[in-house]
Amino acid sequence: MRISTRGRFAIAAMIDLALRDSAYPTPLQDLAMRHRISLSYLEQVFAKLRQRGLVESTRGPGGGYTLGMRASEITVADIISAIETTPMQMEDMLSDTPTEHDLSQDLWDALHTTVMAYLQTITLSSLAAEQRAKGFQVKEKRSSKKTAAGISPPKYEPIRTNAPNSVFALAQSLG
């Protein structure tokens, strides 16, 4: 069994969400930047995860994604199944006509079943706990004010001068 890059990205992003399991949704843009994944690629991954109910999305300013269920209920097998199964693979699994290529199919089916059974034992919460044990700390950056695009406006400090603020104050300071 081969786990694609898409599957590895999905697992990494889900661990990230589990580590940040908070009341605030995590924007995909933040996930893309943290893991150096293309935003459009990540959108495709999360569309599949959302279809399976593994994540929930929140629209609008301050929106993003949260886990669709508790991290202890989501397994690596669930994530891989959501990402890796394509219509072509389903068609191959349902095919009843043996071909010359199917001579070793029983072996590959047994291997796939064994690997998936093992992945079913690994929960997202256990993977997040491993990361915390390694010293990972969540750095949340939450701003109280957001623009419509979800970007915090820059903070400006007022400029303070000792110069007179009017012509009359200038005349008084000179005279």
C-alpha positions as MATLAB code, in Angstrom:
seq = 'MRISTRGRFAIAAMIDLALRDSAYPTPLQDLAMRHRISLSYLEQVFAKLRQRGLVESTRGPGGGYTLGMRASEITVADIISAIETTPMQMEDMLSDTPTEHDLSQDLWDALHTTVMAYLQTITLSSLAAEQRAKGFQVKEKRSSKKTAAGISPPKYEPIRTNAPNSVFALAQSLG';
ca = [
       0.000    0.000    0.000;
       1.331    3.405   -0.960;
       0.271    6.602    0.784;
       0.357    9.483   -1.663;
       1.664   12.970   -0.997;
      -1.956   14.077   -0.762;
      -2.531   11.521    1.997;
       0.570   12.626    3.914;
      -0.479   16.287    3.635;
      -3.963   15.390    4.866;
      -2.566   13.576    7.900;
      -0.208   16.466    8.726;
      -3.011   19.035    8.398;
      -5.355   16.959   10.562;
      -2.690   16.617   13.267;
      -2.294   20.391   13.097;
      -6.052   20.846   13.632;
      -6.010   18.347   16.513;
      -3.153   20.249   18.175;
      -5.126   23.489   17.837;
      -8.369   21.918   18.998;
      -9.955   25.143   20.135;
     -13.135   27.109   19.709;
     -11.574   29.021   16.812;
     -11.543   27.674   13.251;
      -8.137   27.462   11.577;
      -7.958   29.193    8.183;
      -6.618   27.024    5.353;
      -4.194   29.798    4.492;
      -2.552   29.375    7.911;
      -2.289   25.605    7.415;
      -0.855   26.089    3.922;
       1.812   28.485    5.219;
       2.766   26.324    8.218;
       3.152   23.152    6.148;
       4.349   24.793    2.913;
       1.465   23.341    0.917;
      -0.237   25.068   -1.994;
      -3.519   26.619   -0.849;
      -5.436   25.296   -3.877;
      -4.050   21.791   -3.257;
      -5.067   21.990    0.389;
      -8.562   23.137   -0.620;
      -8.965   19.936   -2.668;
      -7.791   17.819    0.269;
     -10.154   19.531    2.711;
     -13.092   19.209    0.314;
     -12.714   15.418    0.547;
     -12.241   15.504    4.312;
     -15.352   17.669    4.664;
     -17.404   15.268    2.502;
     -16.538   12.467    4.936;
     -17.400   14.609    7.966;
     -13.844   14.605    9.316;
     -13.704   18.420    9.291;
     -16.274   21.189    9.478;
     -15.935   24.533    7.764;
     -16.927   27.978    8.962;
     -17.353   30.728    6.390;
     -16.715   34.417    6.676;
     -14.253   36.531    8.633;
     -12.574   34.459   11.297;
     -13.668   31.296    9.494;
     -11.719   28.179    8.678;
     -11.779   24.511    9.600;
     -12.233   22.557   12.801;
     -12.370   18.823   13.421;
     -15.746   17.319   12.548;
     -15.622   14.984   15.545;
     -13.396   14.383   18.535;
      -9.751   13.657   17.693;
     -10.014   10.376   19.605;
     -12.703    9.209   17.141;
     -10.723    9.959   13.963;
      -8.183    7.367   12.838;
      -5.419    7.554   10.266;
      -7.366    4.942    8.285;
     -10.354    7.326    8.144;
      -8.160   10.102    6.757;
      -6.464    7.838    4.207;
      -9.814    6.390    3.097;
     -11.230    9.874    2.581;
      -8.255   11.013    0.522;
      -6.995    7.956   -1.348;
     -10.168    6.338   -2.644;
     -10.889    7.415   -6.199;
     -13.678    6.229   -8.521;
     -11.070    4.277  -10.529;
      -9.900    2.402   -7.417;
     -13.501    1.611   -6.461;
     -14.138    0.236   -9.951;
     -11.048   -1.992   -9.662;
     -12.189   -3.268   -6.252;
     -15.663   -4.135   -7.553;
     -14.448   -5.867  -10.715;
     -15.273   -9.590  -10.799;
     -13.429  -10.544  -13.985;
      -9.993  -11.994  -13.250;
      -7.110  -11.043  -15.523;
      -3.483  -12.073  -15.732;
      -2.607   -9.131  -13.475;
      -4.869  -10.550  -10.755;
      -2.621  -13.560  -10.072;
      -1.157  -11.845   -7.007;
      -4.221   -9.768   -6.169;
      -5.069  -11.849   -3.097;
      -1.656  -11.038   -1.659;
      -2.110   -7.281   -2.214;
      -5.651   -7.370   -0.861;
      -4.456   -9.131    2.312;
      -1.620   -6.628    2.707;
      -3.991   -3.706    2.224;
      -6.402   -5.150    4.804;
      -3.583   -5.653    7.331;
      -2.203   -2.127    6.857;
      -5.653   -0.542    7.110;
      -6.387   -2.556   10.271;
      -3.174   -1.196   11.791;
      -3.958    2.381   10.704;
      -7.406    1.986   12.293;
      -5.659    1.660   15.674;
      -3.877    5.029   15.382;
      -6.055    7.952   16.436;
      -5.544   11.600   15.701;
      -5.437   12.348   19.424;
      -2.562    9.874   19.890;
      -0.602   11.540   17.064;
      -1.231   14.968   18.602;
      -0.136   13.641   22.009;
       3.111   12.386   20.446;
       3.795   15.857   19.038;
       3.098   17.482   22.410;
       5.444   14.964   24.082;
       8.153   16.021   21.626;
       7.722   19.599   22.843;
       5.438   21.045   20.181;
       3.628   24.132   21.413;
       0.724   25.821   19.670;
       1.308   29.461   18.866;
      -2.120   30.977   18.368;
      -2.305   34.437   16.872;
      -5.796   35.730   17.441;
      -6.689   39.336   16.776;
      -9.795   41.009   18.111;
     -10.315   43.003   14.912;
     -10.344   41.513   11.445;
     -11.052   42.955    8.038;
     -13.508   41.379    5.594;
     -10.650   39.319    4.121;
      -9.838   37.939    7.584;
      -6.545   39.842    7.779;
      -5.693   41.850   10.860;
      -5.239   45.545   10.108;
      -1.791   46.990   10.833;
      -1.409   48.753   14.161;
      -0.268   52.359   14.004;
       1.279   54.312   16.831;
       0.435   58.038   16.913;
       3.340   60.340   16.162;
       4.141   62.586   19.088;
       6.019   65.842   18.494;
       7.063   68.737   20.661;
       6.345   71.245   17.898;
       3.576   73.850   18.344;
       0.266   72.663   16.898;
      -0.885   76.032   15.523;
       0.377   79.403   14.286;
      -0.743   81.025   17.518;
       1.152   78.475   19.613;
       4.239   79.087   17.433;
       3.988   82.846   18.031;
       3.671   82.316   21.783;
       6.680   79.985   21.824;
       8.822   82.540   19.954;
       7.681   85.634   21.859;
];
